[in-house]
Structure formats: structure tokens, C-alpha cells
């Protein structure tokens, strides 16, 4: 899993506007692992979700 995630991150880093959150969610799709993003002043969090395991979901 580490090697797959590193390869996906490396590929994403070559893009003009990398979206590492999406890469993480795609790699963990269907595993009950979630990702929460803090707001700017760190007073709240929102759960990031994707609709399907596709790059633009």
C-alpha cells in the first residue's frame, strides 16, 4: 500500500494543481477510512468524500 500511494502521489505532484486529498481517498475507497479537512481557523472539520473511485469524482 505504501508503494502504491507513493507512486500515486508522485504522479499527482507533476500536475499543475495537485489534489492529494483525492489521491488518498481513491486509494482508500471502500475501506471505511475517512479524511477530514480542517477549516482555515481550525475551529471545525468537514469530511471529504468521493462519489466513485474515479479521478474526477
C-alpha distance matrix in Angstrom:
0.0 3.8 5.5 5.1 6.1 8.5 9.9 10.5 12.1 14.1 15.4 16.3 18.1 20.5 21.9 25.1 23.9 20.1 18.7 15.5 16.0 15.9 12.6 11.1 13.1 12.3 8.5 9.7 12.8 14.5 12.6 15.5 13.7 16.1 16.9 20.4 22.2 25.3 28.5 30.4 32.4 29.7 31.9 29.7 26.3 25.3 22.4 20.6 20.1 19.6 21.7 19.5 16.2 18.1 18.2 21.5 21.3
3.8 0.0 3.8 5.5 5.2 6.1 8.6 9.9 10.4 12.1 14.2 15.2 16.2 18.8 20.6 23.7 22.6 18.8 17.8 14.4 15.5 16.1 12.7 11.2 14.0 13.8 10.3 11.8 15.2 17.3 15.4 17.7 15.2 17.1 17.1 20.2 21.6 24.3 27.5 29.0 31.0 28.4 30.9 29.1 25.9 25.3 22.8 21.0 21.2 21.0 23.6 21.7 18.4 19.8 19.2 22.4 22.6
5.5 3.8 0.0 3.8 5.5 5.1 6.2 8.6 9.8 10.4 12.3 14.1 15.2 17.2 19.4 22.8 22.2 18.5 18.2 15.2 17.0 17.0 13.3 12.8 15.7 14.6 11.3 13.7 16.7 19.1 17.7 20.4 18.1 19.9 19.8 23.0 24.0 26.9 29.8 31.1 33.4 31.0 33.7 31.9 28.7 27.9 25.4 23.1 23.0 22.3 24.6 22.3 18.8 19.6 18.8 22.3 23.0
5.1 5.5 3.8 0.0 3.8 5.5 5.2 6.2 8.6 9.9 10.7 12.3 14.2 16.1 17.7 21.2 20.4 16.8 16.1 13.4 14.9 14.2 10.5 10.5 13.0 11.3 8.2 11.1 13.7 16.2 15.4 18.3 16.4 18.0 18.1 21.5 22.6 25.8 28.6 30.1 32.6 30.4 32.9 30.7 27.3 26.1 23.3 20.8 20.2 19.1 21.2 18.7 15.1 15.9 15.3 18.9 19.5
6.1 5.2 5.5 3.8 0.0 3.8 5.4 5.1 6.0 8.5 9.8 10.4 12.1 14.6 16.0 19.1 17.9 14.1 13.1 10.1 11.6 11.5 7.9 7.4 10.5 9.8 7.0 9.7 12.6 15.6 14.6 16.9 14.3 15.5 15.0 18.2 19.0 22.1 25.0 26.4 28.9 26.7 29.3 27.2 23.8 22.8 20.3 17.8 17.8 17.1 19.8 17.8 14.5 15.3 14.2 17.4 18.0
8.5 6.1 5.1 5.5 3.8 0.0 3.8 5.4 5.0 6.0 8.5 9.7 10.3 12.8 14.9 18.0 17.4 13.7 13.7 10.8 13.2 13.6 10.0 10.2 13.6 13.0 10.6 13.4 16.4 19.4 18.4 20.5 17.7 18.5 17.5 20.3 20.6 23.3 26.0 26.9 29.4 27.5 30.4 28.8 25.6 24.9 22.8 20.4 20.7 20.1 22.9 21.1 17.7 18.0 16.2 19.4 20.5
9.9 8.6 6.2 5.2 5.4 3.8 0.0 3.8 5.5 5.1 6.2 8.6 9.9 11.3 13.5 17.0 16.9 13.5 14.0 11.8 14.5 14.0 10.3 11.6 14.5 13.0 11.0 14.4 16.7 19.9 19.5 22.0 19.6 20.4 19.6 22.5 22.8 25.7 28.1 29.0 31.8 30.1 33.0 31.1 27.9 26.8 24.5 21.7 21.5 20.3 22.7 20.4 16.8 16.5 14.8 18.2 19.8
10.5 9.9 8.6 6.2 5.1 5.4 3.8 0.0 3.8 5.5 5.2 6.1 8.6 10.4 11.6 15.0 14.4 10.9 10.7 8.9 11.3 10.3 6.7 8.7 11.4 9.7 8.6 12.2 14.0 17.5 17.5 19.8 17.4 17.9 16.9 19.8 20.0 23.2 25.4 26.6 29.5 27.9 30.6 28.5 25.2 23.7 21.4 18.4 18.1 16.7 19.1 17.0 13.6 13.1 11.1 14.5 16.0
12.1 10.4 9.8 8.6 6.0 5.0 5.5 3.8 0.0 3.8 5.4 5.0 6.0 8.9 10.3 13.3 12.4 8.7 9.0 6.7 9.8 10.0 6.9 8.4 11.8 11.3 10.4 13.4 15.7 19.2 18.9 20.6 17.7 17.6 15.9 18.3 18.0 20.8 23.0 23.7 26.6 25.1 28.1 26.4 23.3 22.3 20.5 17.6 18.1 17.3 20.3 18.8 15.8 15.3 12.8 15.5 17.1
14.1 12.1 10.4 9.9 8.5 6.0 5.1 5.5 3.8 0.0 3.8 5.4 5.1 6.9 9.6 12.7 12.9 9.9 11.4 9.8 13.3 13.4 10.3 12.2 15.5 14.6 13.6 16.9 19.0 22.6 22.3 24.2 21.4 21.4 19.7 21.9 21.4 23.9 25.9 26.2 29.2 28.0 31.1 29.6 26.7 25.8 24.2 21.2 21.7 20.7 23.4 21.8 18.6 17.6 14.9 17.6 19.8
15.4 14.2 12.3 10.7 9.8 8.5 6.2 5.2 5.4 3.8 0.0 3.8 5.5 5.6 7.6 11.3 11.8 9.1 10.7 10.2 13.5 12.5 9.8 12.6 15.2 13.6 13.3 16.9 18.4 22.0 22.4 24.4 22.0 21.9 20.4 22.7 22.1 25.0 26.7 27.2 30.4 29.4 32.3 30.6 27.5 26.1 24.3 21.0 21.0 19.4 21.7 19.9 16.7 15.1 12.2 15.0 17.6
16.3 15.2 14.1 12.3 10.4 9.7 8.6 6.1 5.0 5.4 3.8 0.0 3.8 5.4 5.6 8.9 8.5 5.4 6.9 7.0 10.4 9.6 7.7 10.7 13.1 12.2 12.7 15.9 17.2 21.0 21.5 23.0 20.4 19.8 17.8 19.8 18.9 21.7 23.1 23.7 27.0 26.1 29.0 27.2 24.2 22.8 21.3 17.9 18.2 16.9 19.5 18.2 15.5 13.8 10.5 12.7 15.2
18.1 16.2 15.2 14.2 12.1 10.3 9.9 8.6 6.0 5.1 5.5 3.8 0.0 3.8 5.5 7.9 8.1 5.6 8.3 8.2 12.0 12.3 10.5 13.0 15.8 15.5 15.6 18.6 20.3 24.1 24.2 25.5 22.6 21.7 19.3 20.9 19.5 21.8 23.1 23.0 26.3 25.6 28.8 27.5 24.9 23.9 22.9 19.8 20.8 19.9 22.7 21.7 19.1 17.6 14.2 15.9 18.5
20.5 18.8 17.2 16.1 14.6 12.8 11.3 10.4 8.9 6.9 5.6 5.4 3.8 0.0 3.8 6.7 8.5 7.4 10.7 11.4 15.1 14.6 13.0 16.0 18.5 17.5 17.9 21.2 22.6 26.3 26.8 28.4 25.7 24.9 22.6 24.2 22.7 25.0 26.1 25.9 29.2 28.9 32.0 30.7 28.1 26.9 25.9 22.6 23.2 21.8 24.3 23.1 20.5 18.3 14.8 16.4 19.5
21.9 20.6 19.4 17.7 16.0 14.9 13.5 11.6 10.3 9.6 7.6 5.6 5.5 3.8 0.0 3.8 5.5 5.4 8.7 10.7 13.8 13.0 12.3 15.6 17.5 16.7 17.9 21.0 21.7 25.5 26.4 27.7 25.2 24.0 21.6 22.9 21.3 23.6 24.3 24.2 27.7 27.6 30.5 29.0 26.5 25.0 24.1 20.7 21.2 19.7 22.0 21.1 19.0 16.5 12.8 13.7 17.0
25.1 23.7 22.8 21.2 19.1 18.0 17.0 15.0 13.3 12.7 11.3 8.9 7.9 6.7 3.8 0.0 3.8 6.2 9.7 12.3 15.1 14.7 14.8 17.9 19.6 19.2 20.7 23.5 24.2 28.0 28.9 29.8 27.2 25.5 22.8 23.5 21.3 23.2 23.3 22.7 26.4 26.7 29.7 28.5 26.3 24.9 24.6 21.3 22.2 21.1 23.4 23.1 21.4 18.8 15.0 15.1 18.3
23.9 22.6 22.2 20.4 17.9 17.4 16.9 14.4 12.4 12.9 11.8 8.5 8.1 8.5 5.5 3.8 0.0 3.8 6.5 9.6 11.9 11.8 12.6 15.3 16.8 17.0 18.8 21.1 21.7 25.4 26.3 26.8 24.2 22.3 19.4 19.9 17.6 19.6 19.6 19.3 23.0 23.3 26.1 24.7 22.5 21.1 20.9 17.7 18.9 18.0 20.7 20.7 19.4 17.1 13.4 13.1 15.9
20.1 18.8 18.5 16.8 14.1 13.7 13.5 10.9 8.7 9.9 9.1 5.4 5.6 7.4 5.4 6.2 3.8 0.0 3.8 6.1 9.0 9.1 9.2 11.8 13.7 13.9 15.3 17.7 18.7 22.5 23.1 23.8 21.0 19.4 16.7 17.7 15.9 18.3 19.1 19.2 22.8 22.4 25.3 23.7 21.1 19.8 19.1 15.9 16.9 16.2 19.1 18.8 17.0 15.2 11.6 12.2 14.7
18.7 17.8 18.2 16.1 13.1 13.7 14.0 10.7 9.0 11.4 10.7 6.9 8.3 10.7 8.7 9.7 6.5 3.8 0.0 3.8 5.5 5.6 6.7 9.0 10.3 11.1 12.9 14.8 15.6 19.2 19.9 20.3 17.7 15.8 13.2 14.3 12.9 15.7 16.7 17.5 21.0 20.3 22.9 20.9 18.1 16.4 15.4 12.1 13.2 12.6 15.8 15.8 14.3 13.0 9.8 10.2 11.9
15.5 14.4 15.2 13.4 10.1 10.8 11.8 8.9 6.7 9.8 10.2 7.0 8.2 11.4 10.7 12.3 9.6 6.1 3.8 0.0 3.8 5.4 5.0 6.2 8.6 9.8 10.6 12.4 14.0 17.7 17.7 18.2 15.2 13.8 11.2 12.8 11.9 14.9 16.7 17.7 20.9 19.5 22.3 20.4 17.3 16.1 14.8 11.8 13.0 13.0 16.4 16.2 14.2 13.8 11.2 12.4 13.5
16.0 15.5 17.0 14.9 11.6 13.2 14.5 11.3 9.8 13.3 13.5 10.4 12.0 15.1 13.8 15.1 11.9 9.0 5.5 3.8 0.0 3.8 5.5 5.2 6.2 8.6 10.0 10.7 11.9 15.3 15.4 15.4 12.5 10.5 7.8 9.5 9.0 12.4 14.5 16.2 19.2 17.5 19.8 17.5 14.2 12.6 11.0 8.0 9.5 10.1 13.8 14.1 12.8 13.1 11.1 11.8 11.8
15.9 16.1 17.0 14.2 11.5 13.6 14.0 10.3 10.0 13.4 12.5 9.6 12.3 14.6 13.0 14.7 11.8 9.1 5.6 5.4 3.8 0.0 3.8 5.4 5.1 6.0 8.6 9.9 10.1 13.7 14.7 15.2 13.0 11.4 9.8 11.9 11.9 15.5 17.2 19.1 22.3 20.8 22.8 20.1 16.7 14.4 12.3 8.7 8.6 7.8 11.1 10.9 9.4 9.3 7.4 8.4 8.4
12.6 12.7 13.3 10.5 7.9 10.0 10.3 6.7 6.9 10.3 9.8 7.7 10.5 13.0 12.3 14.8 12.6 9.2 6.7 5.0 5.5 3.8 0.0 3.8 5.5 5.2 6.2 8.7 9.9 13.7 14.2 15.4 13.1 12.5 11.2 14.0 14.3 17.8 19.9 21.6 24.6 22.9 25.2 22.7 19.2 17.4 15.0 11.8 11.5 10.5 13.4 12.3 9.7 9.7 7.9 10.2 10.8
11.1 11.2 12.8 10.5 7.4 10.2 11.6 8.7 8.4 12.2 12.6 10.7 13.0 16.0 15.6 17.9 15.3 11.8 9.0 6.2 5.2 5.4 3.8 0.0 3.8 5.5 5.2 6.3 8.5 12.0 11.6 12.6 9.7 9.3 8.3 11.5 12.5 16.0 18.7 20.7 23.3 21.1 23.2 20.7 17.2 15.6 13.1 10.4 10.6 10.6 13.9 13.1 10.8 12.0 11.0 13.1 12.7
13.1 14.0 15.7 13.0 10.5 13.6 14.5 11.4 11.8 15.5 15.2 13.1 15.8 18.5 17.5 19.6 16.8 13.7 10.3 8.6 6.2 5.1 5.5 3.8 0.0 3.8 5.4 5.1 5.7 9.2 9.6 10.2 8.2 7.5 7.3 10.6 12.2 16.0 18.5 21.0 23.6 21.4 23.0 20.0 16.3 14.1 11.0 8.2 7.3 7.1 10.3 9.8 8.2 10.0 10.0 11.5 10.2
12.3 13.8 14.6 11.3 9.8 13.0 13.0 9.7 11.3 14.6 13.6 12.2 15.5 17.5 16.7 19.2 17.0 13.9 11.1 9.8 8.6 6.0 5.2 5.5 3.8 0.0 3.8 5.4 5.1 8.9 10.2 11.9 10.6 10.8 11.1 14.4 15.8 19.6 21.9 24.3 27.1 25.0 26.7 23.7 20.0 17.6 14.4 11.4 9.6 7.9 10.1 8.2 5.4 7.1 7.6 10.0 9.1
8.5 10.3 11.3 8.2 7.0 10.6 11.0 8.6 10.4 13.6 13.3 12.7 15.6 17.9 17.9 20.7 18.8 15.3 12.9 10.6 10.0 8.6 6.2 5.2 5.4 3.8 0.0 3.8 5.8 9.0 9.1 11.5 9.9 11.1 11.7 15.4 17.1 20.7 23.4 25.7 28.2 25.9 27.7 25.0 21.3 19.4 16.2 13.6 12.4 11.3 13.5 11.4 8.3 10.3 10.7 13.6 12.9
9.7 11.8 13.7 11.1 9.7 13.4 14.4 12.2 13.4 16.9 16.9 15.9 18.6 21.2 21.0 23.5 21.1 17.7 14.8 12.4 10.7 9.9 8.7 6.3 5.1 5.4 3.8 0.0 3.8 6.3 5.6 7.7 6.2 8.1 9.7 13.5 15.9 19.5 22.4 25.1 27.3 24.6 26.1 23.1 19.4 17.5 14.1 12.2 10.9 10.6 12.7 11.3 9.1 12.0 13.0 15.3 13.7
12.8 15.2 16.7 13.7 12.6 16.4 16.7 14.0 15.7 19.0 18.4 17.2 20.3 22.6 21.7 24.2 21.7 18.7 15.6 14.0 11.9 10.1 9.9 8.5 5.7 5.1 5.8 3.8 0.0 3.8 5.6 7.6 7.7 8.9 11.0 14.4 16.9 20.6 23.2 26.1 28.4 25.9 27.0 23.7 20.0 17.5 13.9 11.7 9.3 8.2 9.5 7.9 6.3 9.8 11.7 13.6 11.4
14.5 17.3 19.1 16.2 15.6 19.4 19.9 17.5 19.2 22.6 22.0 21.0 24.1 26.3 25.5 28.0 25.4 22.5 19.2 17.7 15.3 13.7 13.7 12.0 9.2 8.9 9.0 6.3 3.8 0.0 3.8 5.8 7.8 9.8 12.8 16.0 19.0 22.5 25.2 28.4 30.4 27.7 28.4 25.0 21.3 18.8 15.0 13.7 11.1 10.4 10.8 9.3 8.8 12.6 15.0 16.6 14.0
12.6 15.4 17.7 15.4 14.6 18.4 19.5 17.5 18.9 22.3 22.4 21.5 24.2 26.8 26.4 28.9 26.3 23.1 19.9 17.7 15.4 14.7 14.2 11.6 9.6 10.2 9.1 5.6 5.6 3.8 0.0 3.8 5.4 8.6 11.8 15.2 18.5 21.8 24.8 27.9 29.7 26.6 27.4 24.3 20.7 18.8 15.1 14.3 12.5 12.8 13.9 12.8 11.8 15.4 17.3 19.2 16.8
15.5 17.7 20.4 18.3 16.9 20.5 22.0 19.8 20.6 24.2 24.4 23.0 25.5 28.4 27.7 29.8 26.8 23.8 20.3 18.2 15.4 15.2 15.4 12.6 10.2 11.9 11.5 7.7 7.6 5.8 3.8 0.0 3.8 6.3 10.0 12.9 16.5 19.5 22.6 25.9 27.3 24.1 24.6 21.3 17.8 16.1 12.5 12.5 11.2 12.4 13.7 13.6 13.5 17.0 18.8 20.0 17.2
13.7 15.2 18.1 16.4 14.3 17.7 19.6 17.4 17.7 21.4 22.0 20.4 22.6 25.7 25.2 27.2 24.2 21.0 17.7 15.2 12.5 13.0 13.1 9.7 8.2 10.6 9.9 6.2 7.7 7.8 5.4 3.8 0.0 3.8 7.0 10.3 13.7 16.7 20.0 23.1 24.5 21.4 22.2 19.2 15.7 14.3 10.9 10.8 10.4 12.1 14.3 14.3 13.6 16.8 17.8 19.1 16.8
16.1 17.1 19.9 18.0 15.5 18.5 20.4 17.9 17.6 21.4 21.9 19.8 21.7 24.9 24.0 25.5 22.3 19.4 15.8 13.8 10.5 11.4 12.5 9.3 7.5 10.8 11.1 8.1 8.9 9.8 8.6 6.3 3.8 0.0 3.8 6.7 10.2 13.3 16.4 19.6 21.1 18.1 18.9 15.7 12.1 10.6 7.2 7.4 7.8 10.4 13.1 14.0 13.8 16.5 17.1 17.8 15.4
16.9 17.1 19.8 18.1 15.0 17.5 19.6 16.9 15.9 19.7 20.4 17.8 19.3 22.6 21.6 22.8 19.4 16.7 13.2 11.2 7.8 9.8 11.2 8.3 7.3 11.1 11.7 9.7 11.0 12.8 11.8 10.0 7.0 3.8 0.0 3.8 6.7 10.0 13.2 16.1 17.9 15.1 16.4 13.4 9.8 8.5 5.9 5.7 7.7 10.6 13.9 15.1 14.8 16.8 16.4 16.9 15.1
20.4 20.2 23.0 21.5 18.2 20.3 22.5 19.8 18.3 21.9 22.7 19.8 20.9 24.2 22.9 23.5 19.9 17.7 14.3 12.8 9.5 11.9 14.0 11.5 10.6 14.4 15.4 13.5 14.4 16.0 15.2 12.9 10.3 6.7 3.8 0.0 3.8 6.6 9.7 13.0 14.5 11.6 12.6 9.7 6.0 5.4 4.3 5.7 9.0 12.4 15.7 17.5 17.7 19.4 18.8 18.6 16.8
22.2 21.6 24.0 22.6 19.0 20.6 22.8 20.0 18.0 21.4 22.1 18.9 19.5 22.7 21.3 21.3 17.6 15.9 12.9 11.9 9.0 11.9 14.3 12.5 12.2 15.8 17.1 15.9 16.9 19.0 18.5 16.5 13.7 10.2 6.7 3.8 0.0 3.8 6.6 9.5 11.5 9.3 11.0 8.5 5.4 5.4 6.4 6.8 10.6 13.7 17.1 19.1 19.2 20.2 18.9 18.4 17.2
25.3 24.3 26.9 25.8 22.1 23.3 25.7 23.2 20.8 23.9 25.0 21.7 21.8 25.0 23.6 23.2 19.6 18.3 15.7 14.9 12.4 15.5 17.8 16.0 16.0 19.6 20.7 19.5 20.6 22.5 21.8 19.5 16.7 13.3 10.0 6.6 3.8 0.0 3.8 6.6 7.9 5.5 7.4 5.8 4.4 6.6 9.0 10.3 14.1 17.3 20.6 22.8 23.0 23.9 22.5 21.8 20.7
28.5 27.5 29.8 28.6 25.0 26.0 28.1 25.4 23.0 25.9 26.7 23.1 23.1 26.1 24.3 23.3 19.6 19.1 16.7 16.7 14.5 17.2 19.9 18.7 18.5 21.9 23.4 22.4 23.2 25.2 24.8 22.6 20.0 16.4 13.2 9.7 6.6 3.8 0.0 3.8 5.7 5.2 6.6 5.8 6.0 7.7 10.9 12.0 15.7 18.7 21.8 24.3 24.9 25.3 23.7 22.5 21.6
30.4 29.0 31.1 30.1 26.4 26.9 29.0 26.6 23.7 26.2 27.2 23.7 23.0 25.9 24.2 22.7 19.3 19.2 17.5 17.7 16.2 19.1 21.6 20.7 21.0 24.3 25.7 25.1 26.1 28.4 27.9 25.9 23.1 19.6 16.1 13.0 9.5 6.6 3.8 0.0 3.8 5.6 7.9 8.7 9.6 11.5 14.6 15.2 18.9 21.6 24.8 27.1 27.4 27.6 25.5 24.3 23.9
32.4 31.0 33.4 32.6 28.9 29.4 31.8 29.5 26.6 29.2 30.4 27.0 26.3 29.2 27.7 26.4 23.0 22.8 21.0 20.9 19.2 22.3 24.6 23.3 23.6 27.1 28.2 27.3 28.4 30.4 29.7 27.3 24.5 21.1 17.9 14.5 11.5 7.9 5.7 3.8 0.0 3.8 5.6 7.9 10.1 12.9 16.2 17.6 21.3 24.3 27.5 29.9 30.3 30.7 28.9 27.7 27.1
29.7 28.4 31.0 30.4 26.7 27.5 30.1 27.9 25.1 28.0 29.4 26.1 25.6 28.9 27.6 26.7 23.3 22.4 20.3 19.5 17.5 20.8 22.9 21.1 21.4 25.0 25.9 24.6 25.9 27.7 26.6 24.1 21.4 18.1 15.1 11.6 9.3 5.5 5.2 5.6 3.8 0.0 3.8 5.6 7.5 10.8 13.8 15.6 19.4 22.6 25.8 28.2 28.5 29.3 27.8 26.9 26.0
31.9 30.9 33.7 32.9 29.3 30.4 33.0 30.6 28.1 31.1 32.3 29.0 28.8 32.0 30.5 29.7 26.1 25.3 22.9 22.3 19.8 22.8 25.2 23.2 23.0 26.7 27.7 26.1 27.0 28.4 27.4 24.6 22.2 18.9 16.4 12.6 11.0 7.4 6.6 7.9 5.6 3.8 0.0 3.8 7.2 10.6 13.9 16.4 19.9 23.4 26.3 29.0 29.7 30.7 29.5 28.4 27.1
29.7 29.1 31.9 30.7 27.2 28.8 31.1 28.5 26.4 29.6 30.6 27.2 27.5 30.7 29.0 28.5 24.7 23.7 20.9 20.4 17.5 20.1 22.7 20.7 20.0 23.7 25.0 23.1 23.7 25.0 24.3 21.3 19.2 15.7 13.4 9.7 8.5 5.8 5.8 8.7 7.9 5.6 3.8 0.0 3.8 7.0 10.3 13.1 16.4 20.0 22.7 25.5 26.4 27.6 26.7 25.6 23.9
26.3 25.9 28.7 27.3 23.8 25.6 27.9 25.2 23.3 26.7 27.5 24.2 24.9 28.1 26.5 26.3 22.5 21.1 18.1 17.3 14.2 16.7 19.2 17.2 16.3 20.0 21.3 19.4 20.0 21.3 20.7 17.8 15.7 12.1 9.8 6.0 5.4 4.4 6.0 9.6 10.1 7.5 7.2 3.8 0.0 3.8 6.8 9.5 12.9 16.5 19.3 21.9 22.7 24.1 23.3 22.4 20.6
25.3 25.3 27.9 26.1 22.8 24.9 26.8 23.7 22.3 25.8 26.1 22.8 23.9 26.9 25.0 24.9 21.1 19.8 16.4 16.1 12.6 14.4 17.4 15.6 14.1 17.6 19.4 17.5 17.5 18.8 18.8 16.1 14.3 10.6 8.5 5.4 5.4 6.6 7.7 11.5 12.9 10.8 10.6 7.0 3.8 0.0 3.8 6.4 9.5 13.1 15.8 18.5 19.7 21.0 20.4 19.3 17.2
22.4 22.8 25.4 23.3 20.3 22.8 24.5 21.4 20.5 24.2 24.3 21.3 22.9 25.9 24.1 24.6 20.9 19.1 15.4 14.8 11.0 12.3 15.0 13.1 11.0 14.4 16.2 14.1 13.9 15.0 15.1 12.5 10.9 7.2 5.9 4.3 6.4 9.0 10.9 14.6 16.2 13.8 13.9 10.3 6.8 3.8 0.0 3.8 6.4 10.1 12.9 15.4 16.5 18.1 18.1 17.3 14.9
20.6 21.0 23.1 20.8 17.8 20.4 21.7 18.4 17.6 21.2 21.0 17.9 19.8 22.6 20.7 21.3 17.7 15.9 12.1 11.8 8.0 8.7 11.8 10.4 8.2 11.4 13.6 12.2 11.7 13.7 14.3 12.5 10.8 7.4 5.7 5.7 6.8 10.3 12.0 15.2 17.6 15.6 16.4 13.1 9.5 6.4 3.8 0.0 3.8 7.1 10.3 12.6 13.4 14.7 14.4 13.6 11.4
20.1 21.2 23.0 20.2 17.8 20.7 21.5 18.1 18.1 21.7 21.0 18.2 20.8 23.2 21.2 22.2 18.9 16.9 13.2 13.0 9.5 8.6 11.5 10.6 7.3 9.6 12.4 10.9 9.3 11.1 12.5 11.2 10.4 7.8 7.7 9.0 10.6 14.1 15.7 18.9 21.3 19.4 19.9 16.4 12.9 9.5 6.4 3.8 0.0 3.8 6.7 9.1 10.4 12.0 12.6 11.8 8.9
19.6 21.0 22.3 19.1 17.1 20.1 20.3 16.7 17.3 20.7 19.4 16.9 19.9 21.8 19.7 21.1 18.0 16.2 12.6 13.0 10.1 7.8 10.5 10.6 7.1 7.9 11.3 10.6 8.2 10.4 12.8 12.4 12.1 10.4 10.6 12.4 13.7 17.3 18.7 21.6 24.3 22.6 23.4 20.0 16.5 13.1 10.1 7.1 3.8 0.0 3.8 5.6 7.2 8.5 9.4 8.7 5.5
21.7 23.6 24.6 21.2 19.8 22.9 22.7 19.1 20.3 23.4 21.7 19.5 22.7 24.3 22.0 23.4 20.7 19.1 15.8 16.4 13.8 11.1 13.4 13.9 10.3 10.1 13.5 12.7 9.5 10.8 13.9 13.7 14.3 13.1 13.9 15.7 17.1 20.6 21.8 24.8 27.5 25.8 26.3 22.7 19.3 15.8 12.9 10.3 6.7 3.8 0.0 3.8 7.1 8.4 10.5 9.4 5.6
19.5 21.7 22.3 18.7 17.8 21.1 20.4 17.0 18.8 21.8 19.9 18.2 21.7 23.1 21.1 23.1 20.7 18.8 15.8 16.2 14.1 10.9 12.3 13.1 9.8 8.2 11.4 11.3 7.9 9.3 12.8 13.6 14.3 14.0 15.1 17.5 19.1 22.8 24.3 27.1 29.9 28.2 29.0 25.5 21.9 18.5 15.4 12.6 9.1 5.6 3.8 0.0 3.8 5.6 8.7 8.9 5.8
16.2 18.4 18.8 15.1 14.5 17.7 16.8 13.6 15.8 18.6 16.7 15.5 19.1 20.5 19.0 21.4 19.4 17.0 14.3 14.2 12.8 9.4 9.7 10.8 8.2 5.4 8.3 9.1 6.3 8.8 11.8 13.5 13.6 13.8 14.8 17.7 19.2 23.0 24.9 27.4 30.3 28.5 29.7 26.4 22.7 19.7 16.5 13.4 10.4 7.2 7.1 3.8 0.0 3.8 6.8 8.6 6.8
18.1 19.8 19.6 15.9 15.3 18.0 16.5 13.1 15.3 17.6 15.1 13.8 17.6 18.3 16.5 18.8 17.1 15.2 13.0 13.8 13.1 9.3 9.7 12.0 10.0 7.1 10.3 12.0 9.8 12.6 15.4 17.0 16.8 16.5 16.8 19.4 20.2 23.9 25.3 27.6 30.7 29.3 30.7 27.6 24.1 21.0 18.1 14.7 12.0 8.5 8.4 5.6 3.8 0.0 3.8 5.7 5.4
18.2 19.2 18.8 15.3 14.2 16.2 14.8 11.1 12.8 14.9 12.2 10.5 14.2 14.8 12.8 15.0 13.4 11.6 9.8 11.2 11.1 7.4 7.9 11.0 10.0 7.6 10.7 13.0 11.7 15.0 17.3 18.8 17.8 17.1 16.4 18.8 18.9 22.5 23.7 25.5 28.9 27.8 29.5 26.7 23.3 20.4 18.1 14.4 12.6 9.4 10.5 8.7 6.8 3.8 0.0 3.8 5.8
21.5 22.4 22.3 18.9 17.4 19.4 18.2 14.5 15.5 17.6 15.0 12.7 15.9 16.4 13.7 15.1 13.1 12.2 10.2 12.4 11.8 8.4 10.2 13.1 11.5 10.0 13.6 15.3 13.6 16.6 19.2 20.0 19.1 17.8 16.9 18.6 18.4 21.8 22.5 24.3 27.7 26.9 28.4 25.6 22.4 19.3 17.3 13.6 11.8 8.7 9.4 8.9 8.6 5.7 3.8 0.0 3.8
21.3 22.6 23.0 19.5 18.0 20.5 19.8 16.0 17.1 19.8 17.6 15.2 18.5 19.5 17.0 18.3 15.9 14.7 11.9 13.5 11.8 8.4 10.8 12.7 10.2 9.1 12.9 13.7 11.4 14.0 16.8 17.2 16.8 15.4 15.1 16.8 17.2 20.7 21.6 23.9 27.1 26.0 27.1 23.9 20.6 17.2 14.9 11.4 8.9 5.5 5.6 5.8 6.8 5.4 5.8 3.8 0.0
